[in-house]
Amino acid sequence: MMLNQKTIVMEKIYHFSKDSREKVYDQETSYCFKLRRGKGWMHLNRKATRLIEKENHFVVILADWYINIGDKFITETIIRQEQCQELEDFYLSQKKIQDEKTR
């Protein structure tokens, strides 16, 4: 007897500021985002990334296999997670400042 096995996809959603996007450095296979000063750029694989443009930010949806820790490339995966979190924190801090200005 065969069971219907469904795979659970655990995509990770981040919100990045439009200021962090560097279209000039995009490549055929990746999107480019600017990290903090002195940390360079982060490239996200286009096959693993859905990029949704909103009014003042990007919603970045990363595939499970690209962001979650597996058996291989653990260091790169952890670094990618930290960089994505850093970009999201930057966006949230910008948003908080903007919200305070509009009050």
Biopython code that builds the backbone (N, CA, C, O; Angstrom):
import numpy as np
from Bio.PDB.StructureBuilder import StructureBuilder

atoms = [
    (1, "MET", "N", (0.839, -1.170, 0.000)),
    (1, "MET", "CA", (0.000, 0.000, 0.000)),
    (1, "MET", "C", (0.888, 1.238, 0.000)),
    (1, "MET", "O", (1.848, 1.326, 0.766)),
    (2, "MET", "N", (0.557, 2.198, -0.871)),
    (2, "MET", "CA", (1.336, 3.423, -0.957)),
    (2, "MET", "C", (0.586, 4.577, -0.316)),
    (2, "MET", "O", (-0.610, 4.766, -0.539)),
    (3, "LEU", "N", (1.296, 5.326, 0.465)),
    (3, "LEU", "CA", (0.702, 6.501, 1.087)),
    (3, "LEU", "C", (1.018, 7.738, 0.259)),
    (3, "LEU", "O", (2.086, 7.843, -0.345)),
    (4, "ASN", "N", (0.098, 8.648, 0.241)),
    (4, "ASN", "CA", (0.316, 9.903, -0.446)),
    (4, "ASN", "C", (1.204, 10.773, 0.438)),
    (4, "ASN", "O", (0.764, 11.264, 1.478)),
    (5, "GLN", "N", (2.423, 10.957, 0.031)),
    (5, "GLN", "CA", (3.350, 11.748, 0.838)),
    (5, "GLN", "C", (3.407, 13.164, 0.297)),
    (5, "GLN", "O", (3.785, 13.400, -0.851)),
    (6, "LYS", "N", (3.029, 14.085, 1.139)),
    (6, "LYS", "CA", (3.085, 15.495, 0.759)),
    (6, "LYS", "C", (4.306, 16.108, 1.422)),
    (6, "LYS", "O", (4.589, 15.854, 2.593)),
    (7, "THR", "N", (5.014, 16.907, 0.669)),
    (7, "THR", "CA", (6.150, 17.598, 1.253)),
    (7, "THR", "C", (5.671, 18.949, 1.780)),
    (7, "THR", "O", (4.895, 19.648, 1.128)),
    (8, "ILE", "N", (6.131, 19.287, 2.928)),
    (8, "ILE", "CA", (5.770, 20.560, 3.537)),
    (8, "ILE", "C", (6.825, 21.580, 3.132)),
    (8, "ILE", "O", (8.014, 21.398, 3.389)),
    (9, "VAL", "N", (6.383, 22.632, 2.510)),
    (9, "VAL", "CA", (7.292, 23.682, 2.075)),
    (9, "VAL", "C", (7.286, 24.776, 3.134)),
    (9, "VAL", "O", (6.239, 25.329, 3.469)),
    (10, "MET", "N", (8.445, 25.073, 3.643)),
    (10, "MET", "CA", (8.574, 26.071, 4.698)),
    (10, "MET", "C", (9.321, 27.283, 4.142)),
    (10, "MET", "O", (10.481, 27.523, 4.477)),
    (11, "GLU", "N", (8.645, 28.027, 3.302)),
    (11, "GLU", "CA", (9.254, 29.222, 2.747)),
    (11, "GLU", "C", (9.481, 30.240, 3.856)),
    (11, "GLU", "O", (8.772, 30.249, 4.862)),
    (12, "LYS", "N", (10.456, 31.075, 3.664)),
    (12, "LYS", "CA", (10.745, 32.134, 4.626)),
    (12, "LYS", "C", (10.483, 33.467, 3.947)),
    (12, "LYS", "O", (10.945, 33.703, 2.831)),
    (13, "ILE", "N", (9.746, 34.333, 4.615)),
    (13, "ILE", "CA", (9.372, 35.633, 4.054)),
    (13, "ILE", "C", (10.122, 36.736, 4.800)),
    (13, "ILE", "O", (10.132, 36.783, 6.030)),
    (14, "TYR", "N", (10.741, 37.609, 4.030)),
    (14, "TYR", "CA", (11.440, 38.772, 4.584)),
    (14, "TYR", "C", (10.902, 40.034, 3.915)),
    (14, "TYR", "O", (10.331, 39.983, 2.825)),
    (15, "HIS", "N", (11.094, 41.151, 4.579)),
    (15, "HIS", "CA", (10.737, 42.459, 4.028)),
    (15, "HIS", "C", (12.023, 43.282, 3.969)),
    (15, "HIS", "O", (12.665, 43.530, 4.989)),
    (16, "PHE", "N", (12.389, 43.705, 2.743)),
    (16, "PHE", "CA", (13.610, 44.476, 2.540)),
    (16, "PHE", "C", (13.247, 45.865, 2.045)),
    (16, "PHE", "O", (12.294, 46.041, 1.286)),
    (17, "SER", "N", (14.015, 46.840, 2.483)),
    (17, "SER", "CA", (13.842, 48.214, 2.017)),
    (17, "SER", "C", (14.217, 48.314, 0.544)),
    (17, "SER", "O", (15.106, 47.610, 0.067)),
    (18, "LYS", "N", (13.528, 49.198, -0.168)),
    (18, "LYS", "CA", (13.889, 49.426, -1.568)),
    (18, "LYS", "C", (15.278, 50.053, -1.666)),
    (18, "LYS", "O", (15.949, 49.912, -2.688)),
    (19, "ASP", "N", (15.713, 50.743, -0.612)),
    (19, "ASP", "CA", (17.048, 51.346, -0.600)),
    (19, "ASP", "C", (18.149, 50.297, -0.631)),
    (19, "ASP", "O", (19.264, 50.589, -1.062)),
    (20, "SER", "N", (17.856, 49.090, -0.185)),
    (20, "SER", "CA", (18.891, 48.055, -0.121)),
    (20, "SER", "C", (19.062, 47.305, -1.446)),
    (20, "SER", "O", (20.016, 46.541, -1.592)),
    (21, "ARG", "N", (18.179, 47.501, -2.396)),
    (21, "ARG", "CA", (18.260, 46.803, -3.684)),
    (21, "ARG", "C", (19.286, 47.466, -4.576)),
    (21, "ARG", "O", (19.295, 48.689, -4.709)),
    (22, "GLU", "N", (20.140, 46.683, -5.181)),
    (22, "GLU", "CA", (21.163, 47.172, -6.103)),
    (22, "GLU", "C", (20.977, 46.509, -7.470)),
    (22, "GLU", "O", (21.667, 45.541, -7.790)),
    (23, "LYS", "N", (20.058, 47.022, -8.265)),
    (23, "LYS", "CA", (19.773, 46.429, -9.576)),
    (23, "LYS", "C", (20.992, 46.442, -10.499)),
    (23, "LYS", "O", (21.133, 45.576, -11.363)),
    (24, "VAL", "N", (21.851, 47.409, -10.316)),
    (24, "VAL", "CA", (23.044, 47.530, -11.151)),
    (24, "VAL", "C", (23.913, 46.275, -11.047)),
    (24, "VAL", "O", (24.548, 45.871, -12.021)),
    (25, "TYR", "N", (23.937, 45.665, -9.867)),
    (25, "TYR", "CA", (24.784, 44.496, -9.639)),
    (25, "TYR", "C", (24.039, 43.171, -9.775)),
    (25, "TYR", "O", (24.604, 42.112, -9.501)),
    (26, "ASP", "N", (22.774, 43.222, -10.197)),
    (26, "ASP", "CA", (22.049, 41.975, -10.458)),
    (26, "ASP", "C", (22.782, 41.182, -11.526)),
    (26, "ASP", "O", (23.444, 41.745, -12.398)),
    (27, "GLN", "N", (22.653, 39.881, -11.442)),
    (27, "GLN", "CA", (23.219, 39.007, -12.462)),
    (27, "GLN", "C", (22.081, 38.226, -13.099)),
    (27, "GLN", "O", (20.941, 38.306, -12.643)),
    (28, "GLU", "N", (22.377, 37.489, -14.130)),
    (28, "GLU", "CA", (21.348, 36.689, -14.801)),
    (28, "GLU", "C", (20.660, 35.736, -13.843)),
    (28, "GLU", "O", (19.468, 35.456, -13.974)),
    (29, "THR", "N", (21.418, 35.243, -12.884)),
    (29, "THR", "CA", (20.897, 34.209, -11.993)),
    (29, "THR", "C", (20.616, 34.689, -10.581)),
    (29, "THR", "O", (20.198, 33.894, -9.740)),
    (30, "SER", "N", (20.835, 35.990, -10.291)),
    (30, "SER", "CA", (20.638, 36.431, -8.907)),
    (30, "SER", "C", (20.216, 37.891, -8.800)),
    (30, "SER", "O", (20.494, 38.715, -9.672)),
    (31, "TYR", "N", (19.531, 38.176, -7.688)),
    (31, "TYR", "CA", (19.187, 39.540, -7.298)),
    (31, "TYR", "C", (20.257, 40.021, -6.333)),
    (31, "TYR", "O", (20.821, 39.223, -5.584)),
    (32, "CYS", "N", (20.538, 41.308, -6.341)),
    (32, "CYS", "CA", (21.579, 41.853, -5.471)),
    (32, "CYS", "C", (20.980, 42.835, -4.462)),
    (32, "CYS", "O", (20.153, 43.680, -4.806)),
    (33, "PHE", "N", (21.417, 42.702, -3.214)),
    (33, "PHE", "CA", (21.004, 43.614, -2.148)),
    (33, "PHE", "C", (22.240, 44.106, -1.412)),
    (33, "PHE", "O", (23.186, 43.352, -1.182)),
    (34, "LYS", "N", (22.216, 45.385, -1.046)),
    (34, "LYS", "CA", (23.337, 46.009, -0.361)),
    (34, "LYS", "C", (23.219, 45.763, 1.145)),
    (34, "LYS", "O", (22.179, 46.025, 1.750)),
    (35, "LEU", "N", (24.300, 45.258, 1.734)),
    (35, "LEU", "CA", (24.334, 45.051, 3.179)),
    (35, "LEU", "C", (24.859, 46.314, 3.850)),
    (35, "LEU", "O", (25.110, 47.326, 3.196)),
    (36, "ARG", "N", (25.020, 46.234, 5.169)),
    (36, "ARG", "CA", (25.540, 47.391, 5.887)),
    (36, "ARG", "C", (26.904, 47.801, 5.341)),
    (36, "ARG", "O", (27.603, 47.024, 4.690)),
    (37, "ARG", "N", (27.247, 49.029, 5.626)),
    (37, "ARG", "CA", (28.531, 49.564, 5.170)),
    (37, "ARG", "C", (29.674, 48.633, 5.570)),
    (37, "ARG", "O", (29.781, 48.220, 6.725)),
    (38, "GLY", "N", (30.508, 48.317, 4.616)),
    (38, "GLY", "CA", (31.658, 47.469, 4.881)),
    (38, "GLY", "C", (31.380, 45.980, 4.793)),
    (38, "GLY", "O", (32.303, 45.175, 4.916)),
    (39, "LYS", "N", (30.122, 45.596, 4.582)),
    (39, "LYS", "CA", (29.785, 44.172, 4.511)),
    (39, "LYS", "C", (29.525, 43.700, 3.085)),
    (39, "LYS", "O", (29.334, 42.506, 2.855)),
    (40, "GLY", "N", (29.516, 44.622, 2.129)),
    (40, "GLY", "CA", (29.370, 44.226, 0.734)),
    (40, "GLY", "C", (27.933, 44.013, 0.309)),
    (40, "GLY", "O", (27.025, 44.719, 0.748)),
    (41, "TRP", "N", (27.739, 43.015, -0.567)),
    (41, "TRP", "CA", (26.438, 42.740, -1.150)),
    (41, "TRP", "C", (26.047, 41.297, -0.911)),
    (41, "TRP", "O", (26.890, 40.435, -0.663)),
    (42, "MET", "N", (24.748, 41.053, -0.992)),
    (42, "MET", "CA", (24.228, 39.701, -0.892)),
    (42, "MET", "C", (23.484, 39.408, -2.197)),
    (42, "MET", "O", (22.650, 40.195, -2.644)),
    (43, "HIS", "N", (23.801, 38.275, -2.788)),
    (43, "HIS", "CA", (23.112, 37.842, -4.006)),
    (43, "HIS", "C", (22.187, 36.689, -3.658)),
    (43, "HIS", "O", (22.594, 35.730, -3.002)),
    (44, "LEU", "N", (20.944, 36.789, -4.099)),
    (44, "LEU", "CA", (19.961, 35.731, -3.867)),
    (44, "LEU", "C", (19.594, 35.080, -5.195)),
    (44, "LEU", "O", (19.230, 35.764, -6.152)),
    (45, "ASN", "N", (19.691, 33.787, -5.244)),
    (45, "ASN", "CA", (19.408, 32.996, -6.433)),
    (45, "ASN", "C", (17.982, 33.268, -6.925)),
    (45, "ASN", "O", (17.034, 33.181, -6.145)),
    (46, "ARG", "N", (17.826, 33.591, -8.192)),
    (46, "ARG", "CA", (16.502, 33.900, -8.757)),
    (46, "ARG", "C", (15.569, 32.693, -8.738)),
    (46, "ARG", "O", (14.357, 32.857, -8.598)),
    (47, "LYS", "N", (16.114, 31.483, -8.876)),
    (47, "LYS", "CA", (15.274, 30.284, -8.860)),
    (47, "LYS", "C", (14.711, 30.013, -7.470)),
    (47, "LYS", "O", (13.666, 29.377, -7.335)),
    (48, "ALA", "N", (15.396, 30.489, -6.447)),
    (48, "ALA", "CA", (14.967, 30.250, -5.071)),
    (48, "ALA", "C", (14.241, 31.443, -4.464)),
    (48, "ALA", "O", (13.786, 31.381, -3.322)),
    (49, "THR", "N", (14.130, 32.530, -5.225)),
    (49, "THR", "CA", (13.613, 33.784, -4.680)),
    (49, "THR", "C", (12.421, 34.283, -5.481)),
    (49, "THR", "O", (12.456, 34.338, -6.710)),
    (50, "ARG", "N", (11.362, 34.647, -4.757)),
    (50, "ARG", "CA", (10.258, 35.395, -5.355)),
    (50, "ARG", "C", (10.351, 36.806, -4.806)),
    (50, "ARG", "O", (10.352, 37.001, -3.591)),
    (51, "LEU", "N", (10.428, 37.772, -5.673)),
    (51, "LEU", "CA", (10.589, 39.159, -5.278)),
    (51, "LEU", "C", (9.316, 39.905, -5.652)),
    (51, "LEU", "O", (8.975, 40.033, -6.828)),
    (52, "ILE", "N", (8.617, 40.397, -4.627)),
    (52, "ILE", "CA", (7.360, 41.119, -4.846)),
    (52, "ILE", "C", (7.580, 42.573, -4.449)),
    (52, "ILE", "O", (7.937, 42.874, -3.310)),
    (53, "GLU", "N", (7.363, 43.462, -5.402)),
    (53, "GLU", "CA", (7.585, 44.884, -5.145)),
    (53, "GLU", "C", (6.313, 45.505, -4.597)),
    (53, "GLU", "O", (5.248, 45.420, -5.208)),
    (54, "LYS", "N", (6.440, 46.128, -3.442)),
    (54, "LYS", "CA", (5.337, 46.868, -2.816)),
    (54, "LYS", "C", (5.620, 48.365, -2.974)),
    (54, "LYS", "O", (6.595, 48.759, -3.614)),
    (55, "GLU", "N", (4.766, 49.180, -2.389)),
    (55, "GLU", "CA", (4.894, 50.632, -2.534)),
    (55, "GLU", "C", (6.247, 51.151, -2.038)),
    (55, "GLU", "O", (6.900, 51.944, -2.716)),
    (56, "ASN", "N", (6.661, 50.698, -0.848)),
    (56, "ASN", "CA", (7.900, 51.236, -0.285)),
    (56, "ASN", "C", (8.900, 50.161, 0.163)),
    (56, "ASN", "O", (9.878, 50.473, 0.842)),
    (57, "HIS", "N", (8.663, 48.915, -0.208)),
    (57, "HIS", "CA", (9.597, 47.847, 0.155)),
    (57, "HIS", "C", (9.415, 46.641, -0.756)),
    (57, "HIS", "O", (8.511, 46.610, -1.592)),
    (58, "PHE", "N", (10.275, 45.659, -0.589)),
    (58, "PHE", "CA", (10.161, 44.398, -1.301)),
    (58, "PHE", "C", (9.771, 43.302, -0.325)),
    (58, "PHE", "O", (10.246, 43.278, 0.811)),
    (59, "VAL", "N", (8.919, 42.407, -0.757)),
    (59, "VAL", "CA", (8.649, 41.181, -0.014)),
    (59, "VAL", "C", (9.489, 40.113, -0.710)),
    (59, "VAL", "O", (9.323, 39.854, -1.902)),
    (60, "VAL", "N", (10.379, 39.509, 0.042)),
    (60, "VAL", "CA", (11.299, 38.524, -0.500)),
    (60, "VAL", "C", (10.917, 37.166, 0.080)),
    (60, "VAL", "O", (10.969, 36.964, 1.294)),
    (61, "ILE", "N", (10.538, 36.248, -0.783)),
    (61, "ILE", "CA", (10.142, 34.913, -0.346)),
    (61, "ILE", "C", (11.204, 33.935, -0.820)),
    (61, "ILE", "O", (11.424, 33.765, -2.019)),
    (62, "LEU", "N", (11.854, 33.298, 0.137)),
    (62, "LEU", "CA", (12.939, 32.373, -0.188)),
    (62, "LEU", "C", (12.478, 30.935, -0.028)),
    (62, "LEU", "O", (11.791, 30.592, 0.934)),
    (63, "ALA", "N", (12.862, 30.104, -0.976)),
    (63, "ALA", "CA", (12.502, 28.686, -0.947)),
    (63, "ALA", "C", (13.130, 27.995, 0.252)),
    (63, "ALA", "O", (14.207, 28.367, 0.719)),
    (64, "ASP", "N", (12.438, 26.994, 0.727)),
    (64, "ASP", "CA", (12.885, 26.222, 1.879)),
    (64, "ASP", "C", (14.293, 25.675, 1.685)),
    (64, "ASP", "O", (15.131, 25.790, 2.580)),
    (65, "TRP", "N", (14.556, 25.087, 0.536)),
    (65, "TRP", "CA", (15.850, 24.465, 0.298)),
    (65, "TRP", "C", (16.985, 25.470, 0.250)),
    (65, "TRP", "O", (18.151, 25.094, 0.370)),
    (66, "TYR", "N", (16.661, 26.733, 0.076)),
    (66, "TYR", "CA", (17.681, 27.771, -0.069)),
    (66, "TYR", "C", (18.021, 28.449, 1.256)),
    (66, "TYR", "O", (19.132, 28.949, 1.431)),
    (67, "ILE", "N", (17.080, 28.467, 2.178)),
    (67, "ILE", "CA", (17.285, 29.218, 3.419)),
    (67, "ILE", "C", (17.440, 28.322, 4.652)),
    (67, "ILE", "O", (18.052, 28.736, 5.636)),
    (68, "ASN", "N", (16.903, 27.119, 4.612)),
    (68, "ASN", "CA", (16.981, 26.245, 5.778)),
    (68, "ASN", "C", (18.223, 25.378, 5.747)),
    (68, "ASN", "O", (18.712, 24.989, 4.687)),
    (69, "ILE", "N", (18.715, 25.088, 6.929)),
    (69, "ILE", "CA", (19.971, 24.361, 7.064)),
    (69, "ILE", "C", (19.790, 22.909, 6.655)),
    (69, "ILE", "O", (18.884, 22.218, 7.121)),
    (70, "GLY", "N", (20.663, 22.473, 5.785)),
    (70, "GLY", "CA", (20.672, 21.075, 5.353)),
    (70, "GLY", "C", (22.012, 20.455, 5.699)),
    (70, "GLY", "O", (22.757, 20.981, 6.526)),
    (71, "ASP", "N", (22.307, 19.358, 5.076)),
    (71, "ASP", "CA", (23.565, 18.666, 5.354)),
    (71, "ASP", "C", (24.777, 19.358, 4.735)),
    (71, "ASP", "O", (25.879, 19.308, 5.281)),
    (72, "LYS", "N", (24.560, 20.001, 3.595)),
    (72, "LYS", "CA", (25.666, 20.640, 2.891)),
    (72, "LYS", "C", (25.583, 22.151, 3.037)),
    (72, "LYS", "O", (24.509, 22.714, 3.245)),
    (73, "PHE", "N", (26.695, 22.771, 2.928)),
    (73, "PHE", "CA", (26.785, 24.232, 2.887)),
    (73, "PHE", "C", (26.144, 24.902, 4.101)),
    (73, "PHE", "O", (25.466, 25.920, 3.968)),
    (74, "ILE", "N", (26.360, 24.331, 5.272)),
    (74, "ILE", "CA", (25.749, 24.861, 6.504)),
    (74, "ILE", "C", (26.212, 26.290, 6.767)),
    (74, "ILE", "O", (25.403, 27.149, 7.116)),
    (75, "THR", "N", (27.485, 26.546, 6.605)),
    (75, "THR", "CA", (28.020, 27.884, 6.884)),
    (75, "THR", "C", (27.389, 28.934, 5.984)),
    (75, "THR", "O", (26.983, 29.996, 6.455)),
    (76, "GLU", "N", (27.304, 28.641, 4.684)),
    (76, "GLU", "CA", (26.712, 29.595, 3.752)),
    (76, "GLU", "C", (25.240, 29.850, 4.074)),
    (76, "GLU", "O", (24.756, 30.976, 3.958)),
    (77, "THR", "N", (24.541, 28.801, 4.478)),
    (77, "THR", "CA", (23.119, 28.941, 4.805)),
    (77, "THR", "C", (22.925, 29.819, 6.026)),
    (77, "THR", "O", (22.038, 30.672, 6.045)),
    (78, "ILE", "N", (23.744, 29.619, 7.040)),
    (78, "ILE", "CA", (23.644, 30.435, 8.262)),
    (78, "ILE", "C", (23.969, 31.890, 7.948)),
    (78, "ILE", "O", (23.282, 32.796, 8.419)),
    (79, "ILE", "N", (25.002, 32.114, 7.161)),
    (79, "ILE", "CA", (25.367, 33.484, 6.774)),
    (79, "ILE", "C", (24.220, 34.128, 5.997)),
    (79, "ILE", "O", (23.886, 35.287, 6.241)),
    (80, "ARG", "N", (23.618, 33.395, 5.069)),
    (80, "ARG", "CA", (22.490, 33.918, 4.280)),
    (80, "ARG", "C", (21.321, 34.293, 5.197)),
    (80, "ARG", "O", (20.703, 35.342, 5.016)),
    (81, "GLN", "N", (21.018, 33.437, 6.183)),
    (81, "GLN", "CA", (19.932, 33.729, 7.123)),
    (81, "GLN", "C", (20.224, 35.009, 7.900)),
    (81, "GLN", "O", (19.346, 35.855, 8.067)),
    (82, "GLU", "N", (21.465, 35.146, 8.374)),
    (82, "GLU", "CA", (21.840, 36.343, 9.139)),
    (82, "GLU", "C", (21.764, 37.606, 8.278)),
    (82, "GLU", "O", (21.309, 38.651, 8.741)),
    (83, "GLN", "N", (22.212, 37.504, 7.026)),
    (83, "GLN", "CA", (22.169, 38.661, 6.139)),
    (83, "GLN", "C", (20.731, 39.062, 5.831)),
    (83, "GLN", "O", (20.411, 40.251, 5.811)),
    (84, "CYS", "N", (19.872, 38.091, 5.593)),
    (84, "CYS", "CA", (18.458, 38.394, 5.337)),
    (84, "CYS", "C", (17.811, 39.039, 6.553)),
    (84, "CYS", "O", (17.037, 39.988, 6.424)),
    (85, "GLN", "N", (18.126, 38.525, 7.725)),
    (85, "GLN", "CA", (17.563, 39.102, 8.946)),
    (85, "GLN", "C", (18.062, 40.524, 9.155)),
    (85, "GLN", "O", (17.309, 41.391, 9.599)),
    (86, "GLU", "N", (19.322, 40.764, 8.839)),
    (86, "GLU", "CA", (19.891, 42.101, 8.963)),
    (86, "GLU", "C", (19.196, 43.091, 8.024)),
    (86, "GLU", "O", (18.901, 44.220, 8.415)),
    (87, "LEU", "N", (18.938, 42.663, 6.789)),
    (87, "LEU", "CA", (18.236, 43.532, 5.836)),
    (87, "LEU", "C", (16.801, 43.796, 6.279)),
    (87, "LEU", "O", (16.287, 44.901, 6.105)),
    (88, "GLU", "N", (16.161, 42.791, 6.847)),
    (88, "GLU", "CA", (14.797, 42.999, 7.337)),
    (88, "GLU", "C", (14.798, 43.939, 8.542)),
    (88, "GLU", "O", (13.926, 44.801, 8.652)),
    (89, "ASP", "N", (15.756, 43.783, 9.437)),
    (89, "ASP", "CA", (15.859, 44.678, 10.599)),
    (89, "ASP", "C", (16.070, 46.121, 10.150)),
    (89, "ASP", "O", (15.497, 47.046, 10.726)),
    (90, "PHE", "N", (16.893, 46.309, 9.120)),
    (90, "PHE", "CA", (17.118, 47.647, 8.576)),
    (90, "PHE", "C", (15.811, 48.246, 8.053)),
    (90, "PHE", "O", (15.496, 49.403, 8.329)),
    (91, "TYR", "N", (15.059, 47.451, 7.302)),
    (91, "TYR", "CA", (13.774, 47.925, 6.781)),
    (91, "TYR", "C", (12.825, 48.290, 7.926)),
    (91, "TYR", "O", (12.177, 49.336, 7.885)),
    (92, "LEU", "N", (12.743, 47.437, 8.939)),
    (92, "LEU", "CA", (11.827, 47.695, 10.058)),
    (92, "LEU", "C", (12.226, 48.949, 10.834)),
    (92, "LEU", "O", (11.360, 49.703, 11.279)),
    (93, "SER", "N", (13.530, 49.175, 10.998)),
    (93, "SER", "CA", (13.964, 50.393, 11.691)),
    (93, "SER", "C", (13.648, 51.631, 10.861)),
    (93, "SER", "O", (13.239, 52.653, 11.412)),
    (94, "GLN", "N", (13.833, 51.554, 9.534)),
    (94, "GLN", "CA", (13.465, 52.668, 8.655)),
    (94, "GLN", "C", (11.968, 52.944, 8.727)),
    (94, "GLN", "O", (11.540, 54.097, 8.776)),
    (95, "LYS", "N", (11.184, 51.885, 8.732)),
    (95, "LYS", "CA", (9.728, 52.022, 8.781)),
    (95, "LYS", "C", (9.293, 52.662, 10.094)),
    (95, "LYS", "O", (8.399, 53.509, 10.110)),
    (96, "LYS", "N", (9.921, 52.259, 11.187)),
    (96, "LYS", "CA", (9.586, 52.822, 12.495)),
    (96, "LYS", "C", (9.889, 54.319, 12.534)),
    (96, "LYS", "O", (9.089, 55.103, 13.043)),
    (97, "ILE", "N", (11.035, 54.711, 12.001)),
    (97, "ILE", "CA", (11.396, 56.128, 11.949)),
    (97, "ILE", "C", (10.406, 56.903, 11.094)),
    (97, "ILE", "O", (9.976, 57.994, 11.471)),
    (98, "GLN", "N", (10.043, 56.346, 9.947)),
    (98, "GLN", "CA", (9.081, 56.998, 9.044)),
    (98, "GLN", "C", (7.716, 57.139, 9.709)),
    (98, "GLN", "O", (7.063, 58.175, 9.585)),
    (99, "ASP", "N", (7.284, 56.089, 10.419)),
    (99, "ASP", "CA", (6.002, 56.135, 11.118)),
    (99, "ASP", "C", (5.991, 57.209, 12.196)),
    (99, "ASP", "O", (4.982, 57.889, 12.384)),
    (100, "GLU", "N", (7.119, 57.369, 12.915)),
    (100, "GLU", "CA", (7.213, 58.384, 13.953)),
    (100, "GLU", "C", (7.182, 59.792, 13.366)),
    (100, "GLU", "O", (6.642, 60.712, 13.981)),
    (101, "LYS", "N", (7.758, 59.960, 12.182)),
    (101, "LYS", "CA", (7.759, 61.274, 11.524)),
    (101, "LYS", "C", (6.353, 61.671, 11.089)),
    (101, "LYS", "O", (6.001, 62.850, 11.120)),
    (102, "THR", "N", (5.548, 60.685, 10.682)),
    (102, "THR", "CA", (4.215, 61.002, 10.191)),
    (102, "THR", "C", (3.207, 61.219, 11.308)),
    (102, "THR", "O", (2.083, 61.641, 11.038)),
    (103, "ARG", "N", (3.563, 60.952, 12.519)),
    (103, "ARG", "CA", (2.648, 61.177, 13.652)),
    (103, "ARG", "C", (2.571, 62.614, 14.028)),
    (103, "ARG", "O", (1.848, 62.971, 14.958)),
]
sb = StructureBuilder()
sb.init_structure("model")
sb.init_model(0)
sb.init_chain("A")
sb.init_seg("    ")
for serial, (resi, resn, name, xyz) in enumerate(atoms, 1):
    if name == "N":
        sb.init_residue(resn, " ", resi, " ")
    sb.init_atom(name, np.array(xyz, "f"), 0.0, 1.0, " ", f" {name:<3s}", serial, name[0])
structure = sb.get_structure()
